[in-house]
Amino acid sequence: MSELTPKSIVDELSKHIVGQGDAKRSVAVALRNRYRRSKLSEELQEEVLPKNILMIGPTGVGKTEIARRLARLVKAPFLKVEATKFTEVGYVGRDVESMIRDLVETAIRMVQSEALAEVHEEADRAARRRLLDIIAPVGGRKRQPKNPFEALFSESEEEEDDEEEDQITEQRRRRRKIAEKLDAGELDEREVEIEVEEQTQSMVEVFGGSGMEELGVNLQNIFGNMFPGKKKKRRVPIREARAILLNEEAHKLIDTDQIQRQAVERVENHGIIFLDELDKVVGRDSRHGPDVSREGVQRDILPIVEGTTVMTKYGPVKTDHTLFISAGAFHISKPSNLIPELQGRFPIRVEMDSLSREDLRRILVEPRNSLTRQYAELLRADGVRIDFTDDGLDAIARISEEINDATENIGARRLHTVMEKLLQDVSFDAPDDVSGPVVVDAKYVQDKLASIVEDRDLSHYIL
């Protein structure tokens, strides 16, 4: 985290997102402030609260992508939720506290995958041993004497010991040969019968005090060995058997309690929640009808944003230092229509720029995994080469802009619909009826899309 300066964060975001410099700077500073806070004294850390961000702009300009890439950059627990899925307490809908519970579940999976990666090598060795014990066991039970006199007066005991030692030596030699073939992958397709734990969860619904939100408690965790895990036999290829056994052995090596503690700590100090469509729960200076419920949703969201303690099945989670990034188009309503208390909890406001024709063209080629590269790689899997010329890219960007202006402006998402229609024929014909490279130039774009673009009614449905 120390090497992630605001400038380097902006540079990383720019590898995937075109434009929106103000938004990138704002989230970069908010992220860097988390590192700065970690260097303060414990007393001061509690006083430094995150500066939540409100992004204002139309759909398809990069609001969600900025938040998602930011979280991925620092490996922080990230959750995207729509404000419209929540309703005021007492109405049918989800309780706002569920967003914190969902974020904790995301953090659990994240920390668990990191822990499993750390013990992978040890777990793989243990799984290999278990698999060899099944397909090439060594040793056997020594024959038990039928009565005490046979044990005392048997003359063939030494001979039996020699035979057993020779048998074990032969088994070990065979085991080494099989181990070599196993490591070389020569036995991957052979089937083997393994015994695995049956994955059954005894769940019971527990209702919290707010919003009757289901917590879901695992009876196995409560009563422990009162519900012993069931075993079942499965016959699977050795490749799959090794993966199953590796997963079992890896879970034996990790500390579940420690994972839960780390996940909760990560949510409290590094969690990011992207609250989309916030403008949809904003009333328009009205105090009757649906606007009453909308204001109720805002009042329910308020304590989560300003800092509260939410009960989860992993224990209490404090939201005081969770970063909230909200977004909305605010075409009809305005940010000033938010309740004053909630307005104060989003001190940083960023106006997102609408995408120009030049921005759309840059989006086609500049990001690391640009749209043109994705289609080129997809078709390359079928042995088809596709080349985009400069005038072809210009034509795609021009048509996307025209359709956005004539219909609904959905920003960069329009490029997806245009590209899909543009390459529909070649995607269907490949690899059977496509010979030689496909050159996407201005003429190709005009031939494929001109009739649809000219027919305004048709473009409403297809593009």
PEUR-V770144 format. One record per residue. SS is DSSP state (a for helix, b for strand, c for the rest). D_LAST is the distance of its C-alpha to the last C-alpha in Angstrom with 1 decimal. Layout:
ss = [SS:SS]
d_last = [D_LAST:D_LAST]
//
This chain:
ss = [c:c:c:c:c:a:a:a:a:a:a:a:a:a:c:c:c:c:c:c:a:a:a:a:a:a:a:a:a:a:a:a:a:a:a:a:a:a:c:c:c:a:a:a:a:a:a:c:c:c:c:c:b:b:b:b:c:c:c:c:c:c:a:a:a:a:a:a:a:a:a:a:a:a:c:c:c:b:b:b:b:b:a:a:a:b:c:c:c:c:c:c:c:b:c:c:c:a:a:a:a:a:a:a:a:a:a:a:a:a:a:a:a:a:a:a:a:a:c:a:a:a:a:a:a:a:a:a:a:a:a:a:a:a:a:c:c:c:c:c:c:c:c:c:c:c:c:a:a:a:a:a:a:c:c:c:a:a:a:a:a:a:a:a:a:a:a:a:a:a:a:a:a:a:a:a:a:a:a:a:a:a:a:a:c:c:c:c:c:c:b:b:b:b:b:b:b:c:c:c:c:c:b:b:c:c:b:c:c:c:c:c:c:b:c:c:b:b:a:a:a:a:a:a:a:a:a:c:c:c:b:b:b:b:b:b:b:a:a:a:a:a:a:a:a:a:a:a:a:a:a:a:a:c:c:a:a:a:a:a:a:a:a:a:a:a:a:a:a:a:c:b:b:b:b:b:c:a:a:a:a:c:c:c:c:c:c:c:c:a:a:a:a:a:a:a:a:a:a:a:a:a:a:a:a:a:c:c:b:b:b:b:c:c:b:b:b:b:c:c:c:c:b:b:b:b:b:b:c:c:c:c:c:c:a:a:a:c:c:a:a:a:a:a:c:c:c:b:b:b:b:c:c:c:c:c:a:a:a:a:a:a:a:a:a:c:c:c:c:c:a:a:a:a:a:a:a:a:a:a:c:c:c:c:c:b:b:b:c:a:a:a:a:a:a:a:a:a:a:a:a:a:a:a:a:a:c:c:c:c:c:c:a:a:a:a:a:a:a:a:a:a:c:a:a:a:a:a:a:c:c:c:c:c:c:c:c:b:b:b:c:a:a:a:a:a:a:a:a:a:a:a:a:a:c:a:a:a:a:a:a:a:c]
d_last = [42.4:45.1:43.3:40.0:40.7:38.1:37.5:37.0:34.6:32.4:32.6:31.5:28.6:27.6:27.3:24.2:22.9:22.4:24.1:25.1:28.8:30.3:28.7:29.8:33.3:33.6:32.8:35.0:37.9:37.5:37.5:40.5:42.4:42.4:44.4:46.6:47.3:48.4:51.2:52.7:55.6:54.8:56.0:53.6:50.7:50.7:50.6:47.6:44.5:40.9:39.0:35.9:32.7:30.3:27.0:25.4:21.8:18.2:16.0:14.9:17.8:20.0:22.3:22.3:22.4:25.4:27.3:26.6:27.5:30.6:31.8:31.4:33.3:36.4:36.0:36.0:35.2:31.7:30.0:26.8:27.0:25.3:27.9:26.6:27.9:31.4:33.6:37.0:40.0:41.0:37.6:35.6:33.4:34.0:36.7:35.8:38.4:36.3:34.2:37.4:38.3:34.9:35.3:38.8:37.5:35.1:38.1:40.3:37.9:37.7:41.5:42.2:40.1:42.0:45.3:44.6:43.7:47.1:49.1:47.1:49.9:52.7:50.7:50.0:53.7:54.6:52.0:53.5:57.0:56.0:54.4:57.5:59.7:58.0:58.0:61.1:63.4:66.6:69.8:71.0:73.3:77.0:79.1:80.9:84.6:85.6:88.5:90.3:93.0:90.5:89.1:92.6:94.2:91.3:92.2:88.8:86.9:86.9:85.8:82.9:81.8:81.9:79.8:77.3:77.0:76.5:73.8:71.9:72.3:70.8:67.9:67.2:67.1:64.7:62.5:62.3:61.2:58.6:57.4:56.9:54.9:52.8:52.0:51.2:48.7:50.7:50.9:47.3:46.8:50.1:50.1:52.2:53.0:52.5:53.2:50.6:50.4:48.4:45.6:46.2:45.7:47.9:45.9:47.0:45.1:46.7:45.6:45.8:47.2:44.0:41.2:42.6:40.4:41.1:42.7:43.4:46.7:47.7:51.1:51.7:51.8:54.1:56.6:56.5:58.6:59.2:56.0:56.5:53.5:53.6:53.6:52.1:52.4:49.4:49.5:46.8:46.5:48.3:45.2:43.7:47.2:47.6:44.3:45.4:48.9:47.6:45.5:48.5:50.8:48.4:48.3:52.1:52.3:50.1:51.4:49.1:50.9:50.4:46.7:46.3:48.3:46.3:43.0:44.2:45.6:42.3:40.3:42.9:43.0:39.7:37.2:33.8:31.9:28.4:28.2:24.6:23.6:27.1:26.2:25.5:29.2:30.4:32.0:32.3:36.1:36.6:39.2:38.5:35.9:33.2:33.9:37.2:35.5:33.0:36.0:37.7:34.9:35.5:39.2:38.7:36.6:39.1:42.0:39.7:38.5:42.0:43.7:45.0:46.2:44.1:45.8:44.1:45.6:46.3:48.3:47.7:45.0:45.2:42.1:44.0:42.6:39.1:36.5:33.8:30.6:28.7:25.5:23.7:21.6:24.5:22.7:25.0:27.9:29.7:31.3:34.6:33.9:34.4:37.9:40.3:41.3:37.8:37.1:40.1:38.9:35.9:37.9:35.3:32.3:29.7:27.1:23.9:22.6:19.1:17.4:18.0:16.7:19.7:19.0:15.5:17.3:20.1:18.0:17.0:20.7:23.1:23.0:25.3:22.7:19.9:16.5:17.7:21.0:19.6:17.9:21.0:23.3:21.5:21.9:25.3:26.4:26.2:28.0:25.1:25.0:22.0:22.5:20.2:21.9:22.0:20.5:17.7:17.0:17.4:14.8:12.2:13.3:13.5:10.0:8.7:11.5:10.9:7.5:9.4:12.3:11.0:9.4:10.3:11.5:10.9:12.6:12.6:10.4:7.4:9.3:9.2:5.6:6.1:9.6:9.2:7.7:10.2:13.1:12.6:15.5:17.9:17.4:18.4:21.2:22.7:25.6:27.1:25.7:24.9:27.8:28.2:25.8:22.2:21.8:18.4:19.4:18.1:18.8:17.0:13.8:14.5:15.3:12.3:9.5:11.8:11.8:8.1:8.3:11.6:10.9:9.9:10.3:8.1:5.0:6.2:6.1:3.8:0.0]
//
